Amino acid sequence: MGNSDTGESGVERNVERNTGRRLEGKVAIVTGASRGIGAAIATRLATEGAKVVLASRKIEGLKAVAEQIGDAALPIACHTGKEEQVDGLIAETVATLGKVDVLVNNAATNPYFGPMMNVEWGAWDKTFEVNLKGYFACARAVARHLLERKAAGSIVNVTSVLGQMAAPLQGVYGMTKAGVISMTQTLAAELGPSGIRVNAIAPGLVETRFASALTGNPEIKQMVLDRTTLKRIAQPEDIAGTAAFLASDDAAYVTGQTIAVDGGWTVT
Ligand SMILES: NC(=O)c1ccc[n+]([C@@H]2O[C@H](COP(=O)([O-])OP(=O)(O)OC[C@H]3O[C@@H](n4cnc5c(N)ncnc54)[C@H](OP(=O)(O)O)[C@@H]3O)[C@@H](O)[C@H]2O)c1
C-alpha cells in the first residue's frame, strides 16, 4: 500500500506501507469504523489478517466499509456511550467470531467549538458520554472477556495531542482526551499482570470529516502546517500503521504508552 503526497514544501513523499500478516487468527473490534481514522484502522487490521468487527451508530456506513474490506469484516451497529449496547456488541462478536483479542477505541465526538467558559451542559455530557464513558465501557467489557478466557490482548485508545496540552476552543474535548490518557495508564497498570496491554495513539490534525472545519479553513490549515515538521496534514492511513503495531506482538513489551502520530507537531 502506498500513497504519494507532495505536501506543502513541494517535496514528493512516497509513503510505502508494507503490511505484514501480524494479526492472523486475531479478532478485533474497531469503534467509529464507518469512516475516517476508524475505517483506515479496520482496513489495516484486516489486511494484517484479523477478523474485524466494525462498530458505530449507523449501519449503512459500516456496511459500505465492510464491503470494501470483504469477508474479514463484520458490521455491528452500536452507540458506544450506551453500556447495554456495548455489552451487546461484545456478546454478538463472541457469538459470531468466538472471541475478542483486540479493541481499538476510536469513536469520539466534539459537538462544541468555543471557549470553555461558554459550554452548555448538553454538549459537555455528550462529549464525556462518548469520548470517556464509551471508551471505558468498551475497554472494561473487552478486558472482562479476556480475563474470563485467561487470554492476552491489546487495547488501543485513539486520543489526541489536544489531550496533552491546552486546547483553546476545544477544551472540553481536550479534557476527555486527557482522561483517555490517564485511563490508558491505569488500565495498563491494573491489567498488565494478566497479559493485557493498553496503549494510546495521539494523532495531530488528520484529514477526516471530524476535522473538516479545521482542514477546510486555509488559515488554520496553514498554521498547522507551519508547526508540523513533516509539512503535510496526516491521512487516516498514517494512524492505522501505529494501531496495527500496537495491536500486534511487535508491541509485546509496550504498555501504558501514548504515541503521538502528529508529523512532529508536538516537538516544535
Ligand atoms: N481527525 C483529526 O484531526 C483527529 C485528531 C486527533 C484525534 N482524532 C481522534 O480520532 C478518532 C476518529 O476521528 P475521525 O477524525 O476519524 O472522526 P470521523 O471521521 O468523524 O469518524 C467518527 C466515527 O465515530 C463514529 N461515532 C460517533 N459517535 C459515535 C457513538 N456515539 N457511538 C459509536 N460510534 C460513534 C462515527 O460513526 P456514526 O456516525 O455511524 O456513529 C464515525 O465512524 C476520534 O477519537 C478523534 O477524537 C481525530
PDBQT file of the ligand as one rigid body, heavy atoms in Angstrom, charges set to zero:
ROOT
HETATM    1  N1  LIG A 301      -9.374  13.985  12.597  1.00  0.00    +0.000 N 
HETATM    2  C1  LIG A 301      -8.491  14.540  13.431  1.00  0.00    +0.000 C 
HETATM    3  O1  LIG A 301      -7.867  15.565  13.132  1.00  0.00    +0.000 OA
HETATM    4  C2  LIG A 301      -8.228  13.891  14.765  1.00  0.00    +0.000 A 
HETATM    5  C3  LIG A 301      -7.138  14.369  15.509  1.00  0.00    +0.000 A 
HETATM    6  C4  LIG A 301      -6.855  13.800  16.741  1.00  0.00    +0.000 A 
HETATM    7  C5  LIG A 301      -7.642  12.757  17.211  1.00  0.00    +0.000 A 
HETATM    8  N2  LIG A 301      -8.705  12.313  16.472  1.00  0.00    +0.000 N 
HETATM    9  C6  LIG A 301      -9.492  11.218  17.019  1.00  0.00    +0.000 C 
HETATM   10  O2  LIG A 301      -9.570  10.172  16.079  1.00  0.00    +0.000 OA
HETATM   11  C7  LIG A 301     -10.793   9.449  16.261  1.00  0.00    +0.000 C 
HETATM   12  C8  LIG A 301     -11.512   9.316  14.943  1.00  0.00    +0.000 C 
HETATM   13  O3  LIG A 301     -11.728  10.604  14.402  1.00  0.00    +0.000 OA
HETATM   14  P1  LIG A 301     -12.099  10.847  12.862  1.00  0.00    +0.000 P 
HETATM   15  O4  LIG A 301     -11.462  12.107  12.503  1.00  0.00    +0.000 OA
HETATM   16  O5  LIG A 301     -11.857   9.627  12.065  1.00  0.00    +0.000 OA
HETATM   17  O6  LIG A 301     -13.684  11.099  13.012  1.00  0.00    +0.000 OA
HETATM   18  P2  LIG A 301     -14.916  10.914  11.986  1.00  0.00    +0.000 P 
HETATM   19  O7  LIG A 301     -14.445  10.849  10.594  1.00  0.00    +0.000 OA
HETATM   20  O8  LIG A 301     -15.931  11.943  12.357  1.00  0.00    +0.000 OA
HETATM   21  O9  LIG A 301     -15.489   9.491  12.434  1.00  0.00    +0.000 OA
HETATM   22  C9  LIG A 301     -16.070   9.334  13.699  1.00  0.00    +0.000 C 
HETATM   23  C10 LIG A 301     -16.573   7.921  13.815  1.00  0.00    +0.000 C 
HETATM   24  O10 LIG A 301     -17.140   7.741  15.120  1.00  0.00    +0.000 OA
HETATM   25  C11 LIG A 301     -18.464   7.227  14.989  1.00  0.00    +0.000 C 
HETATM   26  N3  LIG A 301     -19.224   7.674  16.139  1.00  0.00    +0.000 N 
HETATM   27  C12 LIG A 301     -19.514   8.948  16.521  1.00  0.00    +0.000 A 
HETATM   28  N4  LIG A 301     -20.257   8.933  17.631  1.00  0.00    +0.000 NA
HETATM   29  C13 LIG A 301     -20.428   7.629  17.983  1.00  0.00    +0.000 A 
HETATM   30  C14 LIG A 301     -21.096   6.966  19.042  1.00  0.00    +0.000 A 
HETATM   31  N5  LIG A 301     -21.772   7.628  19.977  1.00  0.00    +0.000 N 
HETATM   32  N6  LIG A 301     -21.074   5.608  19.084  1.00  0.00    +0.000 NA
HETATM   33  C15 LIG A 301     -20.408   4.909  18.132  1.00  0.00    +0.000 A 
HETATM   34  N7  LIG A 301     -19.763   5.477  17.104  1.00  0.00    +0.000 NA
HETATM   35  C16 LIG A 301     -19.775   6.832  17.029  1.00  0.00    +0.000 A 
HETATM   36  C17 LIG A 301     -18.946   7.728  13.636  1.00  0.00    +0.000 C 
HETATM   37  O11 LIG A 301     -19.929   6.894  13.044  1.00  0.00    +0.000 OA
HETATM   38  P3  LIG A 301     -21.540   7.033  13.275  1.00  0.00    +0.000 P 
HETATM   39  O12 LIG A 301     -21.907   8.416  12.868  1.00  0.00    +0.000 OA
HETATM   40  O13 LIG A 301     -22.118   5.939  12.431  1.00  0.00    +0.000 OA
HETATM   41  O14 LIG A 301     -21.770   6.757  14.723  1.00  0.00    +0.000 OA
HETATM   42  C18 LIG A 301     -17.663   7.590  12.817  1.00  0.00    +0.000 C 
HETATM   43  O15 LIG A 301     -17.487   6.248  12.404  1.00  0.00    +0.000 OA
HETATM   44  C19 LIG A 301     -11.545  10.201  17.343  1.00  0.00    +0.000 C 
HETATM   45  O16 LIG A 301     -11.294   9.585  18.574  1.00  0.00    +0.000 OA
HETATM   46  C20 LIG A 301     -10.927  11.582  17.323  1.00  0.00    +0.000 C 
HETATM   47  O17 LIG A 301     -11.042  12.220  18.565  1.00  0.00    +0.000 OA
HETATM   48  C21 LIG A 301      -9.014  12.861  15.263  1.00  0.00    +0.000 A 
ENDROOT
TORSDOF 0
